[in-house]
Amino acid sequence: MNGLDQIKAVCIVGCGLIGGSFALALRRAGYTGRLTSYGGRRSAALAVERGVVDSLEESFERGESCNADLIYLAAPIGGIIDFLKTRSGQVKPGAIVTDAGSTKLEITRVARESLPDGVHFIGGHPMAGSEQTGVEYARGDLFDRAVYVITPDDQTDTDRLDQFKSIVTATGARVVTAQPAEHDRAVALISHLPQLTASALASLLGADHDGDMANRLLAQRLAASGWRDMTRLAGSSWSVWRDICLTNQSNIVPALDQMIAELSALRDALDNKDFNYLRELFGTANQSLSEQREVHYRKFEQM
């Protein structure tokens, strides 16, 4: 028995890459209940057309109660918050509502204010994805060996928490729990800062950037795998990242301050020909990377 045995119907709200992959992962795990999609006319219909879900969820537009036992909110953060504010009254008592948003504190706050008594909210964030978006890129193995952060708070029902952990584990992911505020501080450093850094770096070769145009054109011709690896995230959609920046600004700014301080120290070291500092920087970075690889190695060994 696992958490899926108690779930008869699942509604995916925002059936794109993450929502669609969650649905496919449930099917791969042996889930035989009803899967529906809601939100975004094209994506919801495409999810049905591609067999990712069984049908459209029509209850919300009809003003009826949704009979889903699990509602999975995979829209952009603004869409998740809007759903919670406008559709919470249509969620049936006893249902689990979870989300896959990249920030947790604001979503959790709105969920607690909006969802009626008897509905169980459990925040979540799968640390998996791609710069590609859309249900057409959904894969049943997207969560395999990926960290899936679940963010309970002091109002979370422990039995429903255990049930949802079981469901997430069935998708192939590894569950890590954190408080919503802890999650937001951590992802500002390891997700949001890299995205903004990659976007800023890619913009240096843009036509609108000040500088030597001839040199930029040559740099574009010379750019190879190192540049592509560093700037891959720059292809991400602003429509997604706008909401992330809006809801986690208080943590992103300190992370940027740390990065700016590191770059300023690096610039000063180069200006002063302080190559001892540079050697120590490389040593620290190598050690940090080695430690991170060891963490991931242990994670996979435990699965």
C-alpha positions as MATLAB code, in Angstrom:
seq = 'MNGLDQIKAVCIVGCGLIGGSFALALRRAGYTGRLTSYGGRRSAALAVERGVVDSLEESFERGESCNADLIYLAAPIGGIIDFLKTRSGQVKPGAIVTDAGSTKLEITRVARESLPDGVHFIGGHPMAGSEQTGVEYARGDLFDRAVYVITPDDQTDTDRLDQFKSIVTATGARVVTAQPAEHDRAVALISHLPQLTASALASLLGADHDGDMANRLLAQRLAASGWRDMTRLAGSSWSVWRDICLTNQSNIVPALDQMIAELSALRDALDNKDFNYLRELFGTANQSLSEQREVHYRKFEQM';
ca = [
       0.000    0.000    0.000;
       1.181    3.505   -0.720;
      -0.338    6.971   -0.754;
      -1.658    6.458   -4.285;
      -4.012    3.710   -3.141;
      -6.113    6.318   -1.336;
      -6.301    8.719   -4.298;
      -9.148    8.143   -6.740;
      -8.818   11.316   -8.805;
      -6.007   13.803   -9.453;
      -6.388   17.236  -11.043;
      -3.315   18.892  -12.569;
      -3.699   22.674  -12.611;
      -1.240   24.054  -15.164;
      -0.355   20.912  -17.101;
       2.972   21.946  -18.611;
       6.396   20.343  -18.248;
       6.205   19.773  -14.485;
       2.491   19.061  -14.170;
       2.530   16.777  -17.185;
       5.608   14.939  -15.945;
       3.963   14.440  -12.554;
       0.923   12.911  -14.258;
       3.076   10.616  -16.392;
       5.143    9.636  -13.352;
       1.962    8.668  -11.491;
       0.903    6.438  -14.375;
       4.361    4.880  -14.504;
       4.072    4.182  -10.769;
       0.896    2.218  -11.424;
      -1.745    4.820  -10.666;
      -5.048    3.787  -12.268;
      -7.341    6.567  -11.038;
      -8.707    9.506  -12.989;
      -6.346   12.241  -14.164;
      -7.689   15.609  -15.309;
      -6.142   18.921  -16.326;
      -7.273   22.487  -15.755;
      -5.943   25.941  -16.544;
      -4.534   27.359  -19.759;
      -6.809   26.334  -22.599;
      -4.054   25.140  -24.913;
      -1.985   23.217  -22.367;
      -4.976   21.526  -20.740;
      -6.368   20.394  -24.105;
      -2.945   19.332  -25.355;
      -2.450   17.214  -22.229;
      -5.644   15.323  -23.118;
      -4.687   15.042  -26.785;
      -1.298   13.559  -25.909;
      -2.737   11.129  -23.391;
      -0.979   12.723  -20.433;
      -4.347   13.015  -18.641;
      -7.725   11.444  -19.238;
      -9.872   14.532  -19.654;
     -10.350   18.207  -18.943;
     -11.437   19.230  -15.452;
     -14.638   21.184  -16.044;
     -15.920   21.545  -12.478;
     -14.125   24.810  -11.730;
     -15.597   26.665  -14.716;
     -19.035   25.324  -13.872;
     -18.791   26.631  -10.318;
     -19.039   23.082   -8.955;
     -17.006   21.256   -6.338;
     -14.027   19.383   -7.787;
     -14.012   15.720   -6.797;
     -10.229   15.323   -7.030;
      -8.553   13.855   -3.949;
      -5.260   15.476   -4.959;
      -4.945   18.840   -6.703;
      -1.469   19.507   -8.088;
      -0.813   23.206   -8.785;
       1.906   23.414  -11.428;
       1.111   26.809  -12.940;
       3.522   29.758  -12.623;
       3.558   31.188   -9.107;
       1.118   33.966   -9.970;
      -1.298   31.394  -11.373;
      -0.971   29.232   -8.262;
      -1.748   32.183   -6.024;
      -4.674   33.230   -8.216;
      -6.115   29.700   -8.116;
      -5.855   29.589   -4.343;
      -7.598   32.941   -4.019;
     -10.398   32.279   -6.494;
     -11.013   28.490   -6.558;
     -10.331   27.319   -3.000;
     -14.034   27.177   -2.190;
     -14.468   24.520   -4.883;
     -11.958   22.090   -3.374;
     -13.733   19.256   -1.577;
     -13.134   18.581    2.130;
     -10.410   16.040    2.776;
      -8.547   16.763   -0.450;
      -4.811   17.369   -0.551;
      -3.711   20.519   -2.379;
      -0.046   20.769   -3.255;
       2.000   22.989   -5.530;
       5.222   22.843   -7.495;
       6.132   26.523   -7.237;
       9.746   27.653   -7.023;
       9.069   29.791   -3.945;
       7.119   28.624   -0.945;
       6.546   31.251    1.744;
       4.036   33.431   -0.127;
       2.184   30.466   -1.629;
       1.878   28.844    1.805;
       0.599   32.082    3.314;
      -2.097   32.464    0.641;
      -3.063   28.783    0.921;
      -3.563   29.098    4.680;
      -5.695   32.197    4.220;
      -7.764   30.855    1.324;
      -8.360   27.113    1.626;
     -11.356   26.037    3.719;
     -11.102   23.915    6.848;
     -10.713   20.247    6.095;
      -8.552   20.791    3.001;
      -4.921   19.810    3.474;
      -2.257   22.024    1.915;
       1.276   20.668    1.533;
       3.796   22.838   -0.301;
       6.314   21.257   -2.635;
       9.027   22.001   -5.164;
      10.544   19.351   -7.467;
      14.178   20.255   -8.139;
      13.899   19.049  -11.712;
      13.020   20.639  -14.985;
      14.393   22.171  -18.134;
      14.667   25.490  -19.908;
      11.990   23.969  -22.184;
       8.377   24.509  -21.185;
       5.092   22.926  -22.184;
       3.383   19.582  -21.769;
       4.916   18.397  -25.030;
       8.228   18.119  -23.149;
       6.742   16.170  -20.219;
       8.481   12.904  -19.290;
       7.514   10.186  -16.861;
      11.106    9.913  -15.652;
      11.690   13.633  -15.048;
      11.712   13.205  -11.263;
      13.923   10.106  -11.197;
      16.619   10.617   -8.534;
      15.708   14.291   -8.304;
      15.326   16.032   -4.980;
      11.704   16.900   -4.290;
      11.390   19.449   -1.503;
       8.251   19.226    0.639;
       7.632   22.236    2.857;
       5.307   21.464    5.756;
       4.556   24.078    8.380;
       3.030   23.926   11.859;
      -0.468   23.489   10.388;
       0.370   20.463    8.228;
      -1.481   17.249    9.062;
       1.148   14.579    9.736;
      -0.860   11.689    8.285;
      -1.482   13.553    5.038;
       2.167   14.600    4.984;
       3.249   10.955    5.179;
       0.765   10.078    2.459;
       2.080   12.765    0.123;
       5.693   11.786    0.824;
       4.766    8.278   -0.296;
       3.222    9.617   -3.497;
       6.296   11.709   -4.316;
       8.594    8.761   -3.632;
       6.522    6.690   -6.067;
       7.418    9.153   -8.845;
      11.102    8.264   -8.387;
      12.066   11.413   -6.492;
      13.934   11.742   -3.204;
      12.022   13.672   -0.559;
      13.722   16.434    1.420;
      11.677   18.443    3.932;
      12.253   22.099    4.808;
      10.271   24.959    6.276;
       8.936   27.362    3.604;
      11.247   30.200    4.706;
      14.270   27.871    4.775;
      13.454   26.657    1.277;
      13.211   30.175   -0.119;
      16.590   31.208    1.331;
      18.270   28.099   -0.063;
      16.849   28.278   -3.595;
      17.739   31.958   -3.839;
      21.363   30.847   -3.659;
      21.344   27.647   -5.722;
      18.604   28.363   -8.282;
      17.573   31.993   -8.514;
      21.088   33.465   -8.354;
      22.411   31.134  -11.110;
      19.457   32.066  -13.342;
      20.036   35.797  -12.952;
      23.788   35.387  -13.322;
      23.377   33.388  -16.536;
      20.979   35.990  -17.927;
      23.371   38.829  -17.087;
      26.310   36.954  -18.609;
      24.426   36.161  -21.829;
      23.372   39.798  -22.151;
      27.035   40.854  -22.413;
      27.052   39.660  -26.022;
      23.717   41.293  -26.837;
      23.413   43.988  -29.488;
      22.031   46.481  -26.947;
      24.978   46.166  -24.581;
      27.531   48.960  -24.408;
      31.011   48.083  -25.605;
      33.071   47.221  -28.633;
      30.679   45.800  -31.232;
      33.472   44.220  -33.273;
      34.789   42.433  -30.185;
      31.304   41.194  -29.297;
      30.831   39.807  -32.803;
      34.149   37.976  -32.583;
      33.263   36.677  -29.116;
      29.975   35.327  -30.475;
      31.878   33.400  -33.141;
      34.356   32.018  -30.614;
      31.824   31.046  -27.938;
      31.947   27.299  -27.398;
      30.861   24.723  -24.804;
      32.078   26.679  -21.770;
      29.972   29.694  -22.696;
      26.988   27.521  -23.605;
      27.197   25.648  -20.288;
      27.359   28.884  -18.309;
      24.486   30.560  -20.159;
      22.093   27.644  -20.737;
      19.664   28.997  -18.142;
      19.437   32.317  -19.973;
      16.910   30.691  -22.308;
      14.351   30.506  -19.495;
      11.044   32.343  -19.757;
      10.585   35.722  -18.053;
       6.895   34.918  -17.562;
       7.994   32.245  -15.077;
      10.836   34.177  -13.476;
       8.853   37.362  -12.955;
       6.790   35.663  -10.259;
       9.867   34.091   -8.681;
      11.583   37.460   -8.401;
       8.419   39.073   -7.033;
       7.899   36.466   -4.313;
      11.522   35.909   -3.276;
      13.094   39.339   -3.717;
      14.007   39.518   -0.022;
      16.252   36.459   -0.390;
      17.531   37.029   -3.924;
      18.966   40.467   -3.111;
      21.267   39.172   -0.312;
      22.385   36.321   -2.595;
      23.237   38.841   -5.313;
      25.100   40.928   -2.725;
      27.239   37.899   -1.879;
      27.962   37.299   -5.557;
      28.809   40.942   -6.175;
      31.169   40.915   -3.186;
      32.918   37.805   -4.537;
      33.288   39.359   -7.999;
      34.534   42.648   -6.526;
      37.175   40.806   -4.501;
      38.165   38.859   -7.613;
      38.464   42.065   -9.658;
      40.589   43.705   -6.953;
      42.855   40.654   -6.767;
      43.422   40.746  -10.529;
      43.981   44.502  -10.469;
      46.592   44.073   -7.719;
      48.123   40.943   -9.293;
      47.249   39.042   -6.132;
      47.514   35.584   -7.608;
      47.628   33.979   -4.165;
      44.015   35.079   -3.740;
      43.129   33.595   -7.119;
      44.833   30.314   -6.226;
      42.901   30.159   -2.958;
      39.659   30.960   -4.777;
      40.166   28.068   -7.179;
      41.061   25.783   -4.275;
      37.948   26.755   -2.328;
      35.759   26.335   -5.405;
      37.266   22.927   -6.204;
      36.722   21.756   -2.630;
      33.139   23.030   -2.593;
      32.378   21.268   -5.876;
      33.933   18.044   -4.578;
      31.795   18.199   -1.444;
      28.657   18.793   -3.497;
      29.442   15.807   -5.718;
      29.897   13.677   -2.617;
      26.487   14.770   -1.335;
      24.905   13.726   -4.632;
      26.822   10.433   -4.644;
      25.535    9.580   -1.167;
      22.029   10.599   -2.225;
      22.004    8.163   -5.133;
      23.539    5.392   -3.008;
      20.669    5.727   -0.526;
      17.972    5.348   -3.180;
];
